[in-house]
Structure formats: C-alpha cells, structure tokens
Amino acid sequence: TVQNHNFALAHRTVVAFAFALCISSVGSFFTEKHDRKPAFDTAAMSVTDSLTSTTHEYDDEKEETLRERLPDSTIAERRRFLIARNGDVEAAIKQYEAYLEWRKEINLESINFDKNDDKALWNYACRRATEIECGEAIELPEILYTHHYDEDSVEEVTSKDDFRILHVLPARIDTKIAPANTYGLALALFLELHMPHHSMEKFYVMLDVRAGTGWPNPWASSLVPFIRTTSKLLNSYFPERLQRCLLYPMPRLSLYIWDMVKAFLDEDTASKIVLLAGKAGADDPVPESMAEYVDDKVMKILENCRVATFVT
C-alpha cells in the first residue's frame, strides 16, 4: 500500500542518516581527514605478507616498541592498532590497552564449546550481552549470520574480492526483549569470539534494512542506539577489520544525504560505507548493484536465509 511504502521510505532514510552520523562522529575520533598515510602498506597483501613486510625503515622500530610495551599482543593486533592510529605508537598503545580493559570487563574467557559453531557463538554472545546490560541472561532473536556454501562445507561465503561476509538483519531486533544497544554489544562479542587475533583478516558487513514478514520491524528511531553502539565498538576495539559495509536497499534520497555527510569523513572511512538504492518491500529483490560485490550464488544464500526467518 501507499502508506506502507511511505513508511518504508521514511524508515530507511532515517536509518541511513543516523548510520552516517554515527560513523562520522566515531570515525573522526580515530582518523584525521587530511592525507591519512598508513603506517604499513597493506593494500593487496595476503595475511602472511602483511605480517612479515616492512614497507618503511621505521616499521621495525615501532613494532619492537609495541612488542615490548604490549607483550601479550599478537603481531596482527599490533599492526592493526598501529595502522588505525596512523603510525602513532603511543596512541596505538592507549587504544589497545582500552581494548584489553574491555575484554576483561566482558569476561569471555570461559568458553566450553566449539568456536566454529556460529549459532552457539551468537547465543553465547547474547547471553553475555544481556547479563551485562540487563542483569540476566536473555535469549535474543538472531540478527547476525555467517553463511556456508552448503551444509557440509566449512568454507564461509565471501565477497567477490574474497572477504568473509557478516549478514545483519536489523529489522529482527525486538526492543521489547532487550534495548537496541544490547544487540550492538552482542554483535561485538560475536566478533571478538569469531575473528582470530593472530590474523589481519577483514570482513564485509552486509546490512539488509528490509522489513520481514512477522518480524518486530522496529521504528528507525529505536535502532539508533544499536547503530551507535555497533559503530563505537567496531571502531574502538576492532580497528582495521571492516573492509566494506553495504547498507541496502536504500531510497535514492538517502544516497544524496550520504554524499553530503561523507564529505566530512576521512577518505578511508567514507570508502568503506556503500549505500545501494532499491525498493524496500519484504518481497522485493536485492538491488541489482549488489552484483558488483557478491555473485549470484552468494546473493541467493543470503536471501534464502532472510526468507527462512519469516513468520507466517
């Protein structure tokens, strides 16, 4: 109906604008807009190459300083935090120490299940997030998915440029069960459990903002705490992990808004956020422009997952 279409249009516009504002407010804290030069040139490097290369004469000296000051850190962690802080050793140490303090607070050390079981990881992340935020363990609806090419495969689906995909369905957030920011914390806890500390690996976040049949489909304003919490935690504790965030399907108006907002971001941050225009009905297909980032097989896997969660 026209009313539902107008609601979807307004909903997605506000979500996109809120997301952009959160990214700008958090991202600007960690990067400077003018001529950001990485401490290490990681473009087109494999994980192994990025851990062994020294592209500048001073890299080894900074690496040694970090290793001495942060003896429990991995090589990959030291590299990621140093790149995020534009080669500033003291700033990298300060951010990493804040990350260690956060890990201590969330207390994820006592894991007694297979960390390769993503469903179990999500359920555990939700229990810890609700214990921290709500004072008791609560089961939350699943909003975050990783996918495999088939049931028997251990290989996770990837983008066309070979990055693993985190598939997020924010319209499944039910704020009657727990506040929206709790879902953001659960997402961060999942990443902490899911991503190997010894790796420079980056990932795609594919944020599908379409409503779903039988889902909570919360108002856009109620999702702002989720977006803000997720953005803050990713920037603070998972630097250099995000390769690209695809936000879809969005009304064309939101693309114009984003074009204005991203002018205030550093080039690296802005390049990671991609808005794809398209219709927002529950039965509408993903935007055709998605084909630039993932192949047809992956799109079908993601869509089958979304539809399988509909409640009829």
TIKOLLUM-518051 format. One record per residue (C-alpha): x, y, z; residue in three letters. Coordinates in steps of 0.001 Angstrom, whole numbers, plus 524288, in hexadecimal, padded with zeros to 5 digits. Example, Ala and Ser with C-alpha at 12.3 -4.5 7.8 and 13.67 -1.06 7.14 Angstrom:
8300C7EE6C81E78ALA
835667FBDC81BE4SER
END
This chain:
800008000080000THR
803C780E3E7FE88VAL
803FE80FC680D41GLN
80D3F8044A80F0AASN
815E18093F803FDHIS
816DA816BA80A2FASN
819EC8109D8175FPHE
824B9808658116BALA
82A4C8144780A75LEU
82A9D81C75816DAALA
82FBC8110D81EC7HIS
83B4180E59815EFARG
83EA381CB381448THR
83F9381ED2822EBVAL
847718125D824A8VAL
8511E8167C81A2AALA
852738242781FB5PHE
8543781F4082D98ALA
85E3A8156082903PHE
865D081FCC821BBALA
865DC828E382D6ELEU
86AA681E1D8366CCYS
8757781A5582D15ILE
879CB8287782BC9SER
879B182B3D83A59SER
8814A81EF383DCBVAL
889E081DC5831D7GLY
88EDE82BAF832E0SER
893EE828B184076PHE
89D2581E4783B69PHE
8A1628241882E73THR
8A4A58316882927GLU
89E938364D81CB2LYS
8AAEC83B9A81686HIS
8B40A8327A80F0BASP
8B39082684817B3ARG
8BFB381E478151CLYS
8BFA58106581A92PRO
8CAD780BC782302ALA
8CB4A7FF9981A84PHE
8C73B7FDF880C6BASP
8BD8D7F2B980D6ETHR
8B7117F48B80042ALA
8B6B07E80E7F838ALA
8BE127E07E802B6MET
8BAEE7D2EF80774SER
8B9DE7D0B681613VAL
8C75E7CA7881642THR
8CD817D56280E48ASP
8C7AC7DFF7816D7SER
8CDB57D9C7822E3LEU
8DB4F7D8A481D57THR
8DCDC7E4D781511SER
8E3B97F14981939THR
8E0757FBE780F8DTHR
8E74E806E6816ECHIS
8F4528078A81DD3GLU
8EDE780B0C82AACTYR
8E4247FFC482ABAASP
8ED167F65C831E4ASP
8EFF98005383C6AGLU
8E1958030E83ECALYS
8DEA17F49283E83GLU
8E8EC7F1E7848C9GLU
8E3E37FCE285179THR
8D6227F78B850D1LEU
8DAC27E9B485373ARG
8E2187EE1B85FA1GLU
8D6F87F674864B6ARG
8CC417ECB486111LEU
8D2927DF6A8635BPRO
8C5CB7D7C3862BDASP
8C18E7DD75855B6SER
8C2BF7D63C848DATHR
8CA257DB7A83D24ILE
8BD547DD83835F1ALA
8B7597E50784144GLU
8C3107EDFA84231ARG
8C28E7F09383396ARG
8B3E57F3178334BARG
8B3F67FC8F83EADPHE
8BFF0803BA8398BLEU
8B9ED8054B82C0BILE
8AD5280A348323AALA
8B4DE8148B839C2ARG
8BC528190D82DC4ASN
8C95E81405832C6GLY
8C87081ADB83FF9ASP
8CE4D810EC84962VAL
8C94B81723855EDGLU
8BB998189985073ALA
8BBCF80A6484BDBALA
8BFFC805DD8595FILE
8B56180DEA85FEALYS
8AAE08085C856EEGLN
8AFBB7FA6D85899TYR
8B0017FBCC8675EGLU
8A1E68009A866DDALA
89EB67F47C85ED9TYR
8A5157EBBD86927LEU
89D217F275873C0GLU
890B67F01D86BE3TRP
894387E1B486A37ARG
8960C7E0BD878E7LYS
888DD7E70887B62GLU
8814B7DE55871FEILE
888207D20F87728ASN
887697C8AD86BB9LEU
892407BFBE87066GLU
88A237B41C87512SER
885A57AE9086808ILE
8829A7A00F86816ASN
87D1879DDF85A74PHE
881C179D6E84C7EASP
8853D7AB3184825LYS
882B47A70A83A18ASN
874497A58083D59ASP
86F2B7B300839BDASP
8618C7B06583F14LYS
867517ACBC84C3EALA
8700F7B8C184BD3LEU
864857C1B384945TRP
85C827BBAE85442ASN
867F67BCFB85D95TYR
86A6A7CB0285952ALA
85C127CE2385BDACYS
85C797C80986961ARG
868737CFE286D2AARG
863287DC7386733ALA
8563E7DB6386E73THR
85D057D7C387B1AGLU
865527E40B879D1ILE
85A817ED3D87547GLU
84E467E75D87B6CCYS
853757E01888752GLY
84ED07D2CD882A4GLU
851017C9848774CALA
846807CB4486CE5ILE
844F97C47385FD7GLU
844DD7CE51854BDLEU
840317CC95846C5PRO
84B3F7C9D583D63GLU
84EE87D5D78356CILE
85CB27D2168314CLEU
860147C7038281BTYR
86BDD7C10A821A2THR
8691E7B7C38166CHIS
86F3C7ABD981034HIS
86E187A7C880210TYR
866FF79B5F80612ASP
8639C793E481261GLU
86F8678B25811B6ASP
8792C795F680E68SER
881F479C7C81868VAL
884EF7A75880EC6GLU
87DA87B3F0811A0GLU
877F47BBE08068AVAL
880067C78580238THR
87EFC7D3D67FA48SER
884497D4677EC7DLYS
891077D98E7F1F3ASP
891E67CE037FB6FASP
88DFB7D3EB80873PHE
885397CC89811D9ARG
877877D1F881382ILE
86FFB7D57F81FD0LEU
8619F7D63181C30HIS
859947DF1582520VAL
84AB47E01E82584LEU
847CC7EB8882EC0PRO
8390C7EADA82C97ALA
8393C7DE6A834DDARG
83D477E664840CBILE
832AE7E59184B2AASP
834207F0C0854C3THR
829697EADD85D45LYS
832E37E008860D6ILE
83F0A7E874862D6ALA
843707F65385FA5PRO
848DB7F845851F4ALA
856967FB43856E7ASN
857077ED9585CD8THR
856617E7D984F35TYR
861DD7F06384B5AGLY
869BB7EB16856C1LEU
865EA7DD2B85310ALA
86AC57DF9B84547LEU
877D17E47584A86ALA
879227D8CB853A7LEU
876767CFB08483FPHE
881637D61F84082LEU
88AAF7D50B84C03GLU
8881D7C67184C5ELEU
887897C48783DACHIS
8934A7CC1783882MET
8A0E37C63E83ADDPRO
8A9FD7CF3D8425BHIS
8B5D77CAEC83AA2HIS
8AFF97CF0182DA2SER
8AF4F7DBA1825E4MET
8A2A17D6D681FD7GLU
898337E0B781C31LYS
889CC7DE2A8199DPHE
87DC67E35E812CETYR
871CF7E79281A86VAL
865977E64381244MET
85AB67EDB781912LEU
84D937EA4C81305ASP
843CF7F44B8183DVAL
837BD7EE5B811E5ARG
82C627EAD181AA5ALA
828857DC9581BF4GLY
81B987D59F81D2ATHR
818A67D32E82B82GLY
824E67DA4083039TRP
824B37E4FC83A9FPRO
828477EF1F83015ASN
82B347F9D283A1APRO
82A4F8084A83746TRP
836C580E2A831FEALA
8386B8170E83DCESER
8390B80B42846CFSER
8445C8059783EECLEU
84D3E8115B840BCVAL
8530980BE884D90PRO
8562D7FF248466CPHE
85D048066383B6CILE
8644E80F60844B3ARG
868D08044184D93THR
86D067FBCB8422CTHR
87494806E983BC8SER
87B5080AAC8486CLYS
87F6A7FCDD84BFCLEU
8843A7F98283E53LEU
88C7D805D283D9BASN
891B6804AA84B6ASER
894C07F63F84C94TYR
8951E7F0BB83EBAPHE
89D857FA5183719PRO
8A0E87F6C982918GLU
897107EB9D828FBARG
88C8A7F1AB82070LEU
88F317F09D811F3GLN
881F27F5A680D98ARG
874437F7DB8130FCYS
869267F6738094CLEU
85C707FCC980DAELEU
850E27F8D980536TYR
847087FAEA7FF86PRO
846648099480190MET
83E048145A7FB70PRO
8457981D237F232ARG
84354828B87FB3ELEU
84BD88222680576SER
856CE820E37FB8ALEU
856BD82F967F9ADTYR
857088317E8086EILE
86258828148098FTRP
869D982F427FEF6ASP
868F883B8D8073BMET
86C85834FC8140DVAL
8783182D5480EFELYS
87EA683A0380AC3ALA
881AF83BEC81934PHE
8882982E9181A98LEU
895E082A5D817AFASP
896E7823AF80A83GLU
899E68164781030ASP
88DC281605818D9THR
884C681B6680E5DALA
889538117C8045FSER
885458063F80D27LYS
876E780A3080DCBILE
86EA88071B801D5VAL
8601D80A0F80097LEU
858C0802907F619LEU
84BD4807D77F108ALA
840007FF1F7EFABGLY
831F77FC3C7F380LYS
82F597F8618018AALA
823D67EF07800F6GLY
825537E202807D7ALA
824077DB2A7FAB6ASP
82C9D7E4857F306ASP
839987DF437EE05PRO
846CC7E45F7F22EVAL
84BC47EFE37EA23PRO
851D87EC0E7DD29GLU
85DE97F3E37E0E8SER
860C57E9697EB1EMET
866827E15E7DFF8ALA
872847EA067E071GLU
875F37E4797EDC8TYR
870B17D68A7EE93VAL
86D4F7CC427E47CASP
85FD57C6977E1CEASP
862257BA807EA15LYS
865917C2767F617VAL
859F57CB9C7F410MET
851077BFCD7F378LYS
856BC7BA3080007ILE
854AC7C7068073ELEU
846DF7C8A18020FGLU
843177BAA680565ASN
8479D7BD198134ECYS
83F887C9848145BARG
833257C36080F0CVAL
834D97B73A8178EALA
833617BFD0823A9THR
8262D7C54381F92PHE
81B007C224828B6VAL
80E607BF5982184THR
END
